Amino acid sequence: MQHVDIVVIGAGQAGLSSAYHLRRLGLTAGRDFVVLDHSPRPGGAWQFRWPTLTYDRVHGMHALPGMELSEAGVEADPDRPSSGVVGDYFAAYENAFGLRVRRPVHVRAVREAPDDPRLLLVETSAGTWRTRGVVSAAGTWDRPFWPYFPGRRDFRGRQLHTADYPGPDSEAFADKRVVVIGAGTSAVQHLLEIGPVAAHTTWVTRREPLFREGPFGSEEGREAVARVEERVRDGLPPRSVVSVTGLPMNEAIRRARESGLLTRHPLFERITPEGVRWPDGHTVSADTLLWATGFRPVVAHLAPLRLREPAGGIALDGTRVIGDPRVHLVGYGPSASTIGANRAGRTAARGLLRLLGQDTASPAPEQRPYPVPLRGQPSPKDEGTGTAEGVLAGGAAVRNAVPVG
Ligand SMILES: Cc1cc2nc3c(=O)[nH]c(=O)nc-3n(C[C@H](O)[C@H](O)[C@H](O)COP(=O)(O)OP(=O)(O)OC[C@H]3O[C@@H](n4cnc5c(N)ncnc54)[C@H](O)[C@@H]3O)c2cc1C
């Protein structure tokens, strides 16, 4: 059994930001807190993203707090896969701040210590940690959402999820008839890539996709965040960013819509061995079904704490779990973006230090008061011109963040 004040679960943007702020507040990695991650390499979920998601195609990605990409000495070639760029950046960041991430360590369960209800036990593949607080920053990548449809098992073709998307060059798409299901950014990106190589594509969504024309200012961002936060505060499952903001329009999307590639069809009724069938009886034959149906928060390890509300989500006040103040969720709901994760990490670190009864009034000086944009993104000072996701997350942080002194 090992003892630390705080265990951080996950070393993606959310976990590293939390660790950075814990360290900045005076805690030492490896002694006062530990960061555990079950992935093989640095990079959080970015290490698993498909090779054609090159660095120039990532939108709205913000630097981790305290060190920008150029300072990390990482080669940020726009044509390089973002998995490599971000992986190298996170590795350099972990080293620079001595965060001593333990990997691969899989967290199986967090439960109350039977002999002391103030403490938690974090049970892992590398033993058990006894701790006073937990930051759960496990992301969503490990929990792809596959909606139920009758007939899915009988389909004779191939079925993939965004989590397994290999890029358009795969045999799953070349000269194949592909049905893409989902209304988010991933679905649109997949269609733009697959369209030119596939024999035929069909786009299916539950609701009419909402394309957002025109600027998305901080006012709209704050309103959208308020809606996501309200759900999370009420213990409802968080919704995706795009469900609140709509899909940002750009030139490639405009052209794809004009060409018919982004013509949307309503949801089919069932999957047949050969394809999909709608309630009026018409069918589309398919070789591949690509499910771009999103991800759900990875929270199964918290199940012994019984945090889930009857409404299906975990109720939060900022990042703190309302039902258990020893647990903070970062990268969840309104903080599920790179900039949102940055700021939520700071909120969680400060919240836990308060819980531990340690003074957080005078954090060590930071190199910069705000995270530095990674590539052409606005700083939080000029949020109004950012991407939907950046602005959305920025709005969340404005509401939640403890001001930097
Ligand atoms: C396809 C896609 C594209 C995106 N594009 C953008 C974008 O352009 N801009 C943007 O701002 N945001 C984007 N996002 C969202 C963004 O990636 C995340 O919100 C952000 O990086 C925060 O990540 P995170 O740390 O919460 O999660 P992750 O990066 O997923 O990190 C979670 C970590 O927890 C670890 N973990 C999980 N479970 C356990 C366990 N039980 N035990 C131990 N370790 C565990 C994982 O190994 C992982 O390293 C995108 C998301 C997706 C899915």
The ligand as an SDF file (V2000), in Angstrom:
LIG
                    3D

 53 58  0  0  0  0  0  0  0  0999 V2000
  -11.7020   12.8550  -32.1430 C   0  0  0  0  0  0  0  0  0  0  0  0
  -11.5360   13.9920  -31.1810 C   0  0  0  0  0  0  0  0  0  0  0  0
  -11.0260   15.2140  -31.6200 C   0  0  0  0  0  0  0  0  0  0  0  0
  -10.8520   16.2840  -30.7240 C   0  0  0  0  0  0  0  0  0  0  0  0
  -10.3880   17.4670  -31.1910 N   0  0  0  0  0  0  0  0  0  0  0  0
  -10.2300   18.4950  -30.3310 C   0  0  0  0  0  0  0  0  0  0  0  0
   -9.7210   19.7530  -30.7800 C   0  0  0  0  0  0  0  0  0  0  0  0
   -9.4300   19.9410  -31.9500 O   0  0  0  0  0  0  0  0  0  0  0  0
   -9.5750   20.7450  -29.8500 N   0  0  0  0  0  0  0  0  0  0  0  0
   -9.8850   20.5610  -28.5250 C   0  0  0  0  0  0  0  0  0  0  0  0
   -9.7280   21.4880  -27.7140 O   0  0  0  0  0  0  0  0  0  0  0  0
  -10.3600   19.3920  -28.0790 N   0  0  0  0  0  0  0  0  0  0  0  0
  -10.5440   18.3650  -28.9480 C   0  0  0  0  0  0  0  0  0  0  0  0
  -11.0470   17.1860  -28.4960 N   0  0  0  0  0  0  0  0  0  0  0  0
  -11.3110   17.0370  -27.0530 C   0  0  0  0  0  0  0  0  0  0  0  0
   -9.9530   16.9320  -26.3540 C   0  0  0  0  0  0  0  0  0  0  0  0
   -9.1520   15.9420  -26.9740 O   0  0  0  0  0  0  0  0  0  0  0  0
  -10.0710   16.5830  -24.9030 C   0  0  0  0  0  0  0  0  0  0  0  0
  -11.1870   17.1600  -24.3290 O   0  0  0  0  0  0  0  0  0  0  0  0
   -8.8530   17.1210  -24.1760 C   0  0  0  0  0  0  0  0  0  0  0  0
   -7.6870   16.6890  -24.8480 O   0  0  0  0  0  0  0  0  0  0  0  0
   -8.8020   16.7100  -22.7300 C   0  0  0  0  0  0  0  0  0  0  0  0
   -8.3980   15.4210  -22.6680 O   0  0  0  0  0  0  0  0  0  0  0  0
   -8.4870   14.5900  -21.3580 P   0  0  0  0  0  0  0  0  0  0  0  0
   -7.2450   14.7340  -20.5900 O   0  0  0  0  0  0  0  0  0  0  0  0
   -9.7690   14.8530  -20.6560 O   0  0  0  0  0  0  0  0  0  0  0  0
   -8.6280   13.0980  -21.9470 O   0  0  0  0  0  0  0  0  0  0  0  0
   -7.5940   12.1450  -22.6910 P   0  0  0  0  0  0  0  0  0  0  0  0
   -6.6830   12.8400  -23.6010 O   0  0  0  0  0  0  0  0  0  0  0  0
   -8.4500   11.0450  -23.2210 O   0  0  0  0  0  0  0  0  0  0  0  0
   -6.7150   11.5690  -21.4890 O   0  0  0  0  0  0  0  0  0  0  0  0
   -7.2520   10.6570  -20.5800 C   0  0  0  0  0  0  0  0  0  0  0  0
   -6.1250    9.7540  -20.1120 C   0  0  0  0  0  0  0  0  0  0  0  0
   -6.6470    8.9230  -19.0860 O   0  0  0  0  0  0  0  0  0  0  0  0
   -6.1130    7.6290  -19.2380 C   0  0  0  0  0  0  0  0  0  0  0  0
   -7.0410    6.6860  -18.6100 N   0  0  0  0  0  0  0  0  0  0  0  0
   -8.3310    6.4690  -18.9200 C   0  0  0  0  0  0  0  0  0  0  0  0
   -8.8710    5.5490  -18.1000 N   0  0  0  0  0  0  0  0  0  0  0  0
   -7.8860    5.2020  -17.2290 C   0  0  0  0  0  0  0  0  0  0  0  0
   -7.8050    4.2710  -16.1390 C   0  0  0  0  0  0  0  0  0  0  0  0
   -8.8710    3.5590  -15.7300 N   0  0  0  0  0  0  0  0  0  0  0  0
   -6.6330    4.1240  -15.5060 N   0  0  0  0  0  0  0  0  0  0  0  0
   -5.5280    4.8540  -15.8790 C   0  0  0  0  0  0  0  0  0  0  0  0
   -5.5430    5.7360  -16.9060 N   0  0  0  0  0  0  0  0  0  0  0  0
   -6.7120    5.9130  -17.5600 C   0  0  0  0  0  0  0  0  0  0  0  0
   -5.9520    7.4310  -20.7280 C   0  0  0  0  0  0  0  0  0  0  0  0
   -4.9210    6.5110  -21.0160 O   0  0  0  0  0  0  0  0  0  0  0  0
   -5.6020    8.8370  -21.2110 C   0  0  0  0  0  0  0  0  0  0  0  0
   -4.2010    9.0080  -21.3590 O   0  0  0  0  0  0  0  0  0  0  0  0
  -11.2230   16.1170  -29.3680 C   0  0  0  0  0  0  0  0  0  0  0  0
  -11.7370   14.8970  -28.9110 C   0  0  0  0  0  0  0  0  0  0  0  0
  -11.8910   13.8360  -29.8080 C   0  0  0  0  0  0  0  0  0  0  0  0
  -12.4730   12.5290  -29.2950 C   0  0  0  0  0  0  0  0  0  0  0  0
  1  2  1  0
  2  3  1  0
  2 52  2  0
  3  4  2  0
  4  5  1  0
  4 50  1  0
  5  6  2  0
  6  7  1  0
  6 13  1  0
  7  8  2  0
  7  9  1  0
  9 10  1  0
 10 11  2  0
 10 12  1  0
 12 13  2  0
 13 14  1  0
 14 15  1  0
 14 50  1  0
 15 16  1  0
 16 17  1  0
 16 18  1  0
 18 19  1  0
 18 20  1  0
 20 21  1  0
 20 22  1  0
 22 23  1  0
 23 24  1  0
 24 25  2  0
 24 26  1  0
 24 27  1  0
 27 28  1  0
 28 29  2  0
 28 30  1  0
 28 31  1  0
 31 32  1  0
 32 33  1  0
 33 34  1  0
 33 48  1  0
 34 35  1  0
 35 36  1  0
 35 46  1  0
 36 37  1  0
 36 45  1  0
 37 38  2  0
 38 39  1  0
 39 40  1  0
 39 45  2  0
 40 41  1  0
 40 42  2  0
 42 43  1  0
 43 44  2  0
 44 45  1  0
 46 47  1  0
 46 48  1  0
 48 49  1  0
 50 51  2  0
 51 52  1  0
 52 53  1  0
M  END
$$$$
